[in-house]
């Protein structure tokens, strides 16, 4: 009997493996697909790989300012795809090698919990095997959803996973359905590699999420316009017809566009076809867990996209650490989602933590904000990366920071400074008076707090 | 009579201007050279500009992994130099325009304090003008030193300032005297733009400073070797002879090398020829100030390289904010140098804050350290930037963080997270359990603390 069987090796399963092995536990792993799960193989990591490439393509337009005089160059997305495979292959093999070195069995197949201590694995060849465990962690993640009239077929109409798994060369024209994270990330990538990109979004803006301020949506939208990415808001794809490899699309606003592929990026649903023993789910289909990440079976825990918390890789990892701790340690830990940093890599790096102005307002919190553009930040200027801004949100009376949004280079790292600052209840003055390296992007914190702490330049 | 006259507009003067204008003070500025001082015009900012270029040159070797297929390209350092001039010109004009908009007089010339409330300015044409001020801030910075037998002539033997001001094209071969910050930064830049670089260093390693661990020096040295930068430790330039534009150099180890230029980067000295009224200096020639940044004249303050604190731009800015506050506000602030982040941009980005292992040991502090290489960090892999590591230093019993060193991409920003963590006495567990965005470089903090918090993978 294993101490712990982990079903799924995405960011939740991965972190559970790391923690459990370091705790000296006897574990086994069940994975129906590639090690590393969706995040490593078909989402976070390959997306950021391609985004690095897309941003480098954009960067080529300024390299002459650094005395790099390029001749002709061409873009070969297939090469980028191969590079992506190499990068994620390296990371996957690192995990494989670790499991091998630690003699951890990996059961390749679909796991089903058939008893509170038993997981039945159905292998690719149809054969079954049952293993026993004191504890079980469900980390089976999520799958893309399709909507109403638009059916993912993996050929003409792609899910984001199809995109990563199979699209080794890009279409000439693409319609992206959904202007959320995946739509904005993949839309930018395709744009920079030469595809004509159309995005339809049901809501009235890009990234229509409460944590994203309208200020950010507008800023990104202006950039998309410059890049030639065509967006349709308050619009849906009404119907489409595929003929001779071309897709004629009718939008709800009456416009018609012909594209080569449709990319559907409208969200994901939990992958909870996992048991025969009555593990409870909530009304949305997520596995119900308490604050210790425990299901209605005391030895069965769940983490990541299968539970109803932010569908983010790092939330899955965080929950996995908590789950494994709570299985084996007396001192229990509770999940706390008040400080989850969030970032997306599209035409800009965008990051957020805590509350934005609109969220604070809706909670009845009076705020003051600090703003500073990247325009005059010396480091940003040195890097020809001076598009962007920071918006800090403070509770008005205490001047304590409660949220931060950053758009621009480095945003996804800088956001952690602000997360620490929120955790430790820094005031605008604390941020203003700290010593930041010069020149650094972090210095923006001095300037974004000047108005509040010292006074305005122009009154 | 002005409320405040600021002598020098480097990072100290600049920050004093920002603070004073926002406080609504009537100020005047004295600058003998270009607005923005040394940091903007001939040090920090142009160095990071060229370093961005040098790193981009290095990056060209991996762009094919992103499907960017380059044809022939060439490097034209003169174009890079022009780009640098544009970038710093933009920043300088921003300051000029602000001063103009705020109707702040700029006295171009050398300021001398001839009375505790009077500054005499000697203009470029030799004419003199005297202005009066309630308070005076001395922010006159520092100048490069030469040593013994090596005389800066601005033609064959260059200071780092000569390098920035005049070297519009690079020599074929250069001898850099001094393997400290400026030597390693400019040495890397010249190397990537095609110059054969030799570095002689009196001490036994690159970056021979107590805050830089020998681990970092070794790591950088390995990279320099790969890049073909030739280093000589425990070595000095014994003598040299200039003939026909070539410089024959004899090193103290007996070797002889012929180069086109010598770049002297062995340090700087305070620029304190500033008064006739007896402002006190210390035995090293720095202006003496108390913890409020006040000289022996109660209305005259000093900040930056002229006082005996770390010779760093951001320390100057920090001191300037304190000085201006202490002049005009009742609540006095004291300078605290316990958390000064430090970074250098050479073949790697290297950053440090707090104590390293060796420093802690010399202070009798028992430590444990956390280490993690960039190798397996997904973000670093995605960016083909996986050379680097982090070393965290904790006080052994409390497991509270007391220092951090980072080598690799993003180091100069990430270091601020650690600075916040040290300030707030985070334990290894605090760092381990925080939620970091995935994938981010910041996640390294989870992995660098695993051994300490959970246990080792292999015992």
Interface residues (C-beta under 8 A of the other chain):
Chain A: X11 X18 X19 X21 X22 X23 X24 X39 X40 X44 X45 X48 X49 X50 X51 X52 X53 X56 X57 X59 X60 X63 X64 X65 X66 X67 X68 X69 X70 X71 X72 X73 X74 X75 X76 X77 X78 X79 X80 X81 X83 X86 X87 X90 X91 X94 X98 X101 X102 X193 X312 X313 X314 X315 X317 X318 X321 X333 X339 X340 X341 X342 X343 X351 X376 X378 X379 X381 X382 X383 X384 X410 X412 X413 X414 X415 X416 X417 X419 X420 X421 X423 X424 X433 X434 X435 X436 X437 X438 X439 X440 X441 X442 X443 X446 X450 X451 X454 X455 X456 X457 X458
Chain B: X11 X18 X19 X21 X22 X23 X24 X39 X40 X44 X45 X48 X49 X50 X51 X52 X53 X56 X57 X59 X60 X63 X64 X65 X66 X67 X68 X69 X70 X71 X72 X73 X74 X75 X76 X77 X78 X79 X80 X81 X83 X86 X87 X90 X91 X94 X98 X101 X102 X193 X312 X313 X314 X315 X317 X318 X321 X333 X339 X340 X341 X342 X343 X351 X376 X378 X379 X381 X382 X383 X384 X410 X412 X413 X414 X415 X416 X417 X419 X420 X421 X423 X424 X433 X434 X435 X436 X437 X438 X439 X440 X441 X442 X443 X446 X450 X451 X454 X455 X456 X457 X458
